[in-house]
Amino acid sequence: MKEFFKRHLILLMTMMILLLPVMSFAATTNPSSASSGYVVIPIQISGQYTATTAAVAKFKSPFPFQVVHISATARAAGGTSPTLTVDVKQGSTSLLTAPISVTAGTVSDGTLATSPSIPDEANVSVDLTIGGTTPTWNDITVLIALKRL
């Protein structure tokens, strides 16, 4: 009987050692940095912008993608009550439920439209809408996280 427990204990310990790397200890929806197929596209819009600009940045999708996250930030703002919204579009369709309202010096996250995706060879553009009295916005950055389909 003692030998039986000893064998099972050794078997249990061996299984734990083999399965330990597979076990998950934290509940998270974030993908592993080792996961294949994830792409992050940082778009730096350098300089000072004072007026609404359509398609200030553009790229053509090399693969079909599922949009995972979009955020935007600006280094500084000037003028009286300056406002900035950033919209990311595939063709003429926004990937967001509403453009991202940006406050200088902070990162603002966008709310994605329902299951936004970008087809292969699609044109993606970034639009800036600027308001206020003599507004200025400097060094705008848009970050787009994608998963290759």
PEDATA-V910252 format. One record per pair of residues at least 6 apart in sequence whose C-alpha atoms are under 8 Angstrom apart, sorted by sequence separation. I is the first residue (numbers start at 0). J is the second residue. D is the distance in Angstrom with one decimal. If there is no record, write none. Layout:
i->[I	I]
j->[J	J]
d->[D	D]
This chain:
i->[87	88	101	86	87	100	86	87	99	86	99	99	44	86	87	98	99	44	86	97	85	86	97	42	71	84	85	95	96	84	85	95	96	84	85	95	96	83	84	94	95	96	82	83	94	82	83	93	82	95	94	94	76	66	71	73	75	89	70	72	73	74	75	71	72	73	74	72	73	90	72	73	89	90	72	73	89	90	72	89	90	71	72	88	89	70	71	87	88	70	71	87	88	70	71	87	88	69	70	86	87	68	69	85	86	68	69	85	86	69	85	68	84	85	83	84	66	83	84	82	83	82	83	66	81	82	65	66	81	82	65	66	80	81	65	66	80	81	64	65	79	80	81	82	63	64	78	79	81	83	63	64	78	79	80	81	63	64	78	79	62	63	77	78	60	62	63	77	78	60	61	62	76	77	60	61	76	77	60	76	59	60	75	76	59	60	74	75	59	60	73	74	75	58	59	73	74	57	58	73	74	57	58	73	57	72	73	56	57	71	72	55	56	71	72	54	55	56	71	54	55	70	71	53	54	55	69	70	53	54	69	70	52	53	68	69	51	52	68	69	51	52	67	68	51	66	67	68	50	51	66	67	50	51	66	67	49	50	65	66	64	65	64	65	64	65	49	50	63	64	49	62	63	49	62	48	49	47	48	47	48	47	46	47	45	46	45	44	45	43	44	43	44	43	44	42	43	41	42	41	42	41	42	40	41	39	40	39	40	39	40	38	39	37	38	37	38	37	38	36	37	36	36]
j->[93	94	107	93	94	107	94	95	107	95	108	109	55	97	98	109	110	56	98	109	98	99	110	56	85	98	99	109	110	99	100	110	111	100	101	111	112	100	101	111	112	113	100	101	112	101	102	112	102	115	115	116	103	94	99	101	103	117	99	101	102	103	104	101	102	103	104	103	104	121	104	105	121	122	105	106	122	123	106	123	124	106	107	123	124	106	107	123	124	107	108	124	125	108	109	125	126	108	109	125	126	108	109	125	126	109	110	126	127	111	127	111	127	128	127	128	111	128	129	128	129	129	130	114	129	130	114	115	130	131	115	116	130	131	116	117	131	132	116	117	131	132	133	134	116	117	131	132	134	136	117	118	132	133	134	135	118	119	133	134	118	119	133	134	117	119	120	134	135	118	119	120	134	135	119	120	135	136	120	136	120	121	136	137	121	122	136	137	122	123	136	137	138	122	123	137	138	122	123	138	139	123	124	139	124	139	140	124	125	139	140	124	125	140	141	124	125	126	141	125	126	141	142	125	126	127	141	142	126	127	142	143	126	127	142	143	126	127	143	144	127	128	143	144	128	143	144	145	128	129	144	145	129	130	145	146	129	130	145	146	145	146	146	147	147	148	133	134	147	148	134	147	148	135	148	135	136	135	136	136	137	137	137	138	137	138	138	138	139	138	139	139	140	140	141	140	141	140	141	141	142	142	143	142	143	142	143	143	144	144	145	144	145	144	145	145	146	146	147	146	147	147	148]
d->[5.8	5.5	5.9	6.7	5.9	7.0	7.8	7.0	6.8	7.1	6.9	5.3	7.7	7.6	7.7	7.2	7.9	7.3	4.6	7.7	5.3	6.4	7.1	7.5	7.2	5.7	5.0	6.6	5.9	5.2	6.7	5.7	5.7	4.5	7.4	4.3	4.7	6.0	5.9	6.1	4.6	8.0	7.7	5.5	5.5	7.4	7.6	7.7	7.9	8.0	5.7	7.8	5.8	7.9	7.2	7.1	5.0	6.6	7.6	6.1	7.2	5.6	6.3	6.8	7.2	5.1	5.1	6.7	5.9	7.1	6.7	7.3	6.7	5.7	5.9	7.9	5.8	6.2	4.7	4.5	7.4	5.8	6.3	5.6	6.6	6.7	5.4	7.1	5.3	5.5	6.6	5.8	6.4	4.3	7.9	4.6	7.8	6.2	5.6	5.7	6.4	7.8	5.5	6.9	5.1	7.4	7.8	5.8	6.6	7.6	4.9	7.2	5.9	6.5	6.9	5.2	7.9	5.7	6.7	7.9	4.7	5.6	6.6	7.5	7.2	4.9	7.4	5.6	5.7	6.0	6.3	5.5	8.0	4.4	4.3	7.3	5.1	6.7	5.6	6.3	6.0	6.6	7.7	7.5	7.4	5.1	7.2	5.0	4.9	7.8	5.5	6.5	5.9	6.6	7.5	7.1	4.3	7.6	5.1	6.5	7.0	4.2	7.8	4.4	7.2	4.5	7.6	5.6	6.2	7.3	6.0	6.7	7.2	4.9	5.7	5.7	5.4	6.6	4.9	4.6	5.6	5.3	5.9	6.4	5.5	6.4	7.7	5.3	4.6	7.2	6.8	5.7	7.4	5.9	6.1	6.1	5.5	7.0	5.4	5.6	6.6	5.6	6.6	4.2	4.3	5.7	6.2	5.6	6.5	7.3	5.3	7.2	5.3	5.6	6.6	5.1	5.8	7.6	4.4	5.1	5.9	5.8	6.2	7.0	5.0	7.2	7.2	5.2	4.5	7.9	5.6	6.7	6.0	6.2	7.9	4.6	7.8	5.2	5.8	6.3	5.5	6.5	7.7	4.9	4.4	7.6	5.3	7.1	7.3	4.9	6.3	5.2	5.5	7.7	4.6	6.7	6.9	7.4	5.6	6.5	5.9	5.1	5.4	6.4	4.5	6.5	7.1	7.7	6.1	5.2	5.5	6.8	5.6	4.7	7.6	5.6	6.5	6.3	5.2	5.5	6.4	4.5	5.6	6.6	7.0	5.5	4.5	5.7	6.4	7.1	5.0	6.2	5.9	4.6	8.0	5.6	6.6	7.0	5.1	5.9	6.2	4.5	8.0	5.8	6.4	7.0	5.1	5.7	6.3	4.4	7.9	5.9	6.2	7.3	5.1	5.7	6.2	4.4	7.4	5.5	6.2	4.9	7.7]
